[in-house]
Amino acid sequence: MKIEYIKGDLFLTDKPIIVHGCNTLGTMGAGVAKQVKERYPRAYQTYMEDARILGTISTVLDHDRKIPDARTKVIVNAITQAQIGFSPKKYVSYDAIMSCMEEVDSLHTWLKSIHYRGEYAVASRIVTGK
């Protein structure tokens, strides 16, 4: 898996897959997760309906159709932390990030097999330094 660091607005990316980190607690109240919740309510709905097990992902398309097309964004809720907080402590699990990215890589492989385009963009304060 190739990692490319890009600064900018995640939501303006031309990448068809947007990955962001979530917690297991059922909150998307801060950071990138809050922005995803506001921009893609279906992503939040899926997050709330799924089991939210550390190291797993849930996915949703940015539209109501079942099959992605050339303009579709796939939003990936990556469950990367079990706790939340505002102390300097890192709440993220690096093992969970690895597990989630392995699932994203499999998703990407499948999407390419149905002739879907491109790579994916990942949002994380840890990864991007934001």
N, C-alpha and C positions, 0 to 999 in steps of 0.2 A: 504494500500500500504506500503510495507516494504522498508525502505531505508537502503542501505548498502554503506558505504563510502570506496572506493577503490582508491588508488593512482596508477598511471601508465598511459600508453599510451592508450587512448580511442580506437584507431583504431586497437589495438591488442587484444581487448576484445573478449571473446568467446560468449558474449551475442549477441543474434540475432537482437536486436533492439537498435539502437544508436539514442539518442535524444540530440539535441543541440538547444540552444536558438538563435533566429534571431530577427531582428527588422522589423518594418512595412515599412521601407523606400526603400527596394529593394537593400540593400547593404550587401555583405558578405565579407567585406574588412579587418577584423581583427579577432584575437583570433581563437577560435575553428571553428567558422563559415567559416573563410577563408580557414582553413585546409579541412573542409568538401567540400567546393566549389572546391578545387584543387583535392581532392581524389575521389569525387563522383559528377562529373559534372551534372549528371541527377538530383541530389538533388537541385542544384542551378537552373537548368532549371525549375523544378517544382515550386520552390520558386518564381521565376520571373513570372511564368504564373498564380499562384494563387492570391487570393485577398489580402493576408497578413493582416488579421484582428487580432488585439491584442487578445490573449487568444485562438487562434485556431492553428491547426497543418495541415501540409501537409506531405504526405508520399511518398516514392519512394523505389523500390527495387534496389539492387545493380547490377541487371542484366536485360535483356530485356524480360524475361519470365513474364507471367501474374500472376503465382501462385508461392508462396515461396516454396523452398525445404529445406532440412536439412542444406545446406550451405549458404543460403540466409541471407543477412543483410538487415534489413528494416531501412532506414534512415528517421528520423522524424525531420522536420523543425518546431520547436515550436516558435510561434510568442510571445515573452515574453517582448519586449520593443518597445515603440513608437519612442524613440529618441536615438541618439548616441552621444558620446562625450568622452573626455579624462579627464574631471575634476574628483575629488574624489566623486562627486555626483553619487548615484546609479540610473541608468536609467531603471533598470528592474522593472517590475510590478509583485509583489508577487501574486496578484489576477490572473494575466495572467498565471503565472507559475502553479498555482493551477488548473485553467481551462484546460491548456494544458496537465497536468499530468492526469487529469480525462479522457481526450480523449485518451491518451496513454494507460491508464489502460483498457479502453474499447477495444482498438485495440489489446492489449495483450490478453484479454479474448477471442476475436474473433479468434486470431491466435492459441490459445490453442485449441479452438473448432475444428479447422481443423488439429489438431495434429502437430502443429508447436512447436518448442522447446523453452524452456528457459524463461529468464527474460529480462530486458532491462538495458542498461547503459545510464546514463545521463551526459552530459558535461555541466558544468557551473562553471564559476569562483566563483560564489556565493556559489554553492553547494559543490564544491571540494576544494575551497580555492586556486585555481591556478590562 
